[in-house]
């Protein structure tokens, strides 16, 4: 028979153990891979990553707390999530069930979708996206997997986070080159002067004028004399 004092201690120890078991997460993160590797990358680079979340009810009695939720988040631009569950049967046959794809920075899965008794299965996650445009170099969150309590508070010890360093080159200052001055035409007024000998005055040029000519007509006295002579000669012939 266990004494009352020892029985109280035994019950208290069992209560602590049970509380500890309930606090332990029933899921584990594994099979992580990412392309390119987690080395500094520049904005715009495509990124592809994969991981599995294993759920096992044989340690805690349930694969997941039905009142909690599983939230997955990424800072990648244009994220595309592909989800599926894989359960291995007793004979080793895997049963794969595809889940609806998502196009958002965050995916939230309710606990009732993940909570099972006496069951083991994997949640296969494939995420594709691009490194976002940044103003300066820093680390971005590739993936953050967090179990959330019903009061929207994170469950302690149920967080997995992967970062990716992003390098943003410093832009070089623009070099401006001034264009050479355009050639201009210089007009110089030159006054031409006629060379003269010492002591000689060169008169100004005089424009030539046209001289009027006159042709006088025959003298009247001469004309009368010639007519009289013609009359005398004519009279003698008659």
C-alpha positions in Angstrom: 0.0 0.0 0.0 1.4 3.4 -1.0 1.5 5.9 1.9 -0.6 9.0 1.4 2.4 11.3 1.2 4.0 9.1 -1.5 0.7 8.8 -3.4 0.4 12.6 -3.5 3.9 12.9 -4.9 3.3 10.2 -7.4 0.1 11.9 -8.6 1.8 15.3 -8.8 4.7 13.7 -10.9 2.2 12.1 -13.3 0.4 15.4 -13.7 3.7 17.2 -14.5 4.5 14.4 -17.0 1.1 14.7 -18.6 1.4 18.5 -18.9 4.8 18.1 -20.4 3.5 15.6 -23.0 0.7 17.9 -23.9 3.1 20.8 -24.3 5.3 18.9 -26.7 4.4 19.5 -30.4 3.1 16.5 -32.2 4.8 17.6 -35.5 8.4 17.8 -36.7 10.1 19.7 -39.5 12.4 17.8 -41.9 13.6 17.1 -45.5 14.4 20.8 -46.0 15.9 21.9 -49.4 16.1 25.2 -51.2 17.4 26.4 -54.6 19.5 28.4 -54.8 21.3 27.7 -51.5 21.0 30.2 -48.7 23.8 32.4 -49.9 23.4 36.1 -50.7 21.2 36.5 -53.7 20.0 39.5 -55.6 16.3 40.7 -56.0 14.3 39.0 -58.8 16.1 35.6 -58.5 13.6 32.7 -58.6 13.6 30.5 -55.5 12.2 27.0 -55.0 12.0 25.2 -51.7 10.6 22.0 -50.2 10.0 20.6 -46.7 7.9 18.0 -45.0 6.1 18.3 -41.7 5.7 14.9 -39.9 2.7 14.3 -37.7 2.7 11.4 -35.2 -0.1 10.6 -32.7 1.8 7.7 -31.0 3.6 10.1 -28.7 0.9 12.5 -27.6 -2.3 10.6 -28.6 -3.2 13.1 -31.4 -1.3 14.3 -34.5 -2.3 17.9 -33.8 -4.4 19.9 -31.4 -7.7 20.3 -33.0 -8.2 23.8 -31.4 -4.9 25.1 -32.7 -3.9 26.1 -36.3 -0.8 25.8 -38.4 0.3 29.0 -40.1 3.0 29.1 -42.8 4.4 32.4 -44.0 7.0 33.6 -46.6 8.4 37.0 -47.8 9.0 35.7 -51.3 7.3 37.6 -54.1 4.6 35.9 -56.2 4.5 32.8 -53.9 2.9 29.6 -55.2 2.2 26.8 -52.6 1.7 23.2 -53.5 0.5 21.0 -50.6 -0.2 17.3 -50.3 -0.4 14.7 -47.5 1.3 11.3 -47.6 0.3 8.4 -45.4 2.2 5.1 -45.4 -0.1 2.2 -44.7 0.9 -0.9 -42.8 1.9 -2.8 -45.9 4.2 0.1 -47.0 1.9 1.6 -49.6 1.9 5.4 -49.6 -1.4 7.2 -50.0 -0.9 10.7 -51.4 -3.8 13.3 -51.1 -3.3 16.6 -52.9 -4.6 19.8 -51.2 -5.8 23.0 -52.9 -2.8 25.2 -54.0 -2.5 28.7 -52.7 -1.1 32.0 -54.1 -0.5 34.1 -51.0 2.2 35.0 -48.6 0.4 33.1 -45.8 -1.3 29.7 -45.6 -3.4 28.8 -42.6 -4.5 25.2 -41.9 -7.1 24.6 -39.2 -6.4 22.0 -36.5 -9.3 19.8 -37.5 -7.7 19.1 -40.8 -4.5 17.9 -39.1 -5.8 16.2 -36.0 -6.0 12.4 -36.0 -5.8 9.6 -33.4 -3.5 6.7 -33.9 -2.1 8.0 -37.2 1.1 9.1 -38.8 1.4 11.1 -42.0 3.5 13.8 -43.7 2.5 17.2 -45.1 4.6 17.8 -48.2 5.1 21.5 -49.0 6.5 22.9 -52.2 6.9 26.7 -52.5 8.0 28.7 -55.5 8.6 32.4 -55.7 11.0 35.3 -56.4 13.3 37.3 -54.2 11.4 40.6 -53.6 12.7 44.0 -54.6 14.5 45.7 -51.7 16.0 49.1 -51.1 18.9 47.7 -49.1 20.5 44.4 -48.2 18.9 42.4 -45.5 17.6 38.9 -44.6 14.1 37.9 -45.7 12.0 35.1 -44.3 12.0 32.2 -46.7 9.6 30.2 -44.6 8.1 30.5 -41.1 6.0 27.6 -39.7 4.2 28.4 -36.5 1.5 26.6 -34.4 -1.0 29.1 -33.1 -3.3 28.7 -30.1 -7.0 29.6 -30.2 -6.3 33.0 -28.8 -4.0 33.7 -31.8 -0.9 33.5 -29.7 2.1 31.5 -30.8 2.5 28.1 -29.1 5.8 27.9 -27.3 8.4 25.6 -28.9 6.3 25.1 -32.1 8.2 27.4 -34.5 10.5 26.8 -37.5 12.0 29.7 -39.4 14.4 29.8 -42.4 16.0 33.1 -43.6 17.6 34.0 -46.9 20.2 36.9 -47.1 19.6 39.3 -50.0 22.3 41.5 -51.4 21.3 44.8 -53.0 24.1 46.4 -55.0 24.8 50.0 -54.3 24.2 52.0 -57.5 27.2 53.7 -58.9 26.9 57.5 -59.3 26.1 58.5 -62.9 29.0 60.1 -64.7 27.9 63.0 -66.8 30.1 64.2 -69.7 29.7 67.7 -71.2 29.4 67.9 -74.9 32.1 69.9 -76.8 31.0 73.4 -77.7 29.5 73.7 -81.2 31.6 75.5 -83.7 30.5 79.1 -84.5 31.3 81.2 -87.6 33.0 84.5 -86.9 32.4 87.3 -89.4 35.0 90.0 -89.6 34.2 93.2 -91.5 37.2 94.2 -93.7 37.4 97.6 -95.5 39.3 97.5 -98.7 41.4 100.7 -99.5 43.3 101.5 -102.8 47.0 101.8 -102.3 48.3 105.2 -103.1 51.8 106.7 -103.6 53.0 109.2 -101.1 51.8 112.8 -102.0 49.4 111.6 -104.7 45.7 112.3 -104.3 43.5 109.7 -105.9 40.4 111.5 -107.2 37.0 109.9 -106.6 35.7 107.8 -109.4 33.4 109.7 -111.7 30.6 107.8 -113.3 30.7 108.3 -117.2 27.8 110.3 -118.8 26.4 109.8 -122.2 27.1 112.8 -124.6 24.2 114.0 -126.7 25.0 114.2 -130.5 23.3 116.7 -133.1 23.1 116.3 -136.9 22.2 119.6 -138.6 19.8 119.5 -141.7 20.5 121.1 -145.3 20.7 124.9 -145.7 17.4 126.5 -147.1 19.2 128.8 -149.5 21.1 125.9 -151.1 17.8 124.0 -151.5 16.2 127.0 -153.3 19.1 127.5 -155.7 19.1 123.8 -156.7 15.3 124.0 -157.4 15.8 127.2 -159.6 18.6 125.5 -161.6 16.3 122.4 -162.2 13.6 124.7 -163.5 16.0 126.5 -166.0 17.3 123.2 -167.3 13.8 121.9 -167.8 12.7 125.1 -169.7 15.6 124.8 -172.2 14.7 121.2 -173.1 11.1 122.3 -173.8 
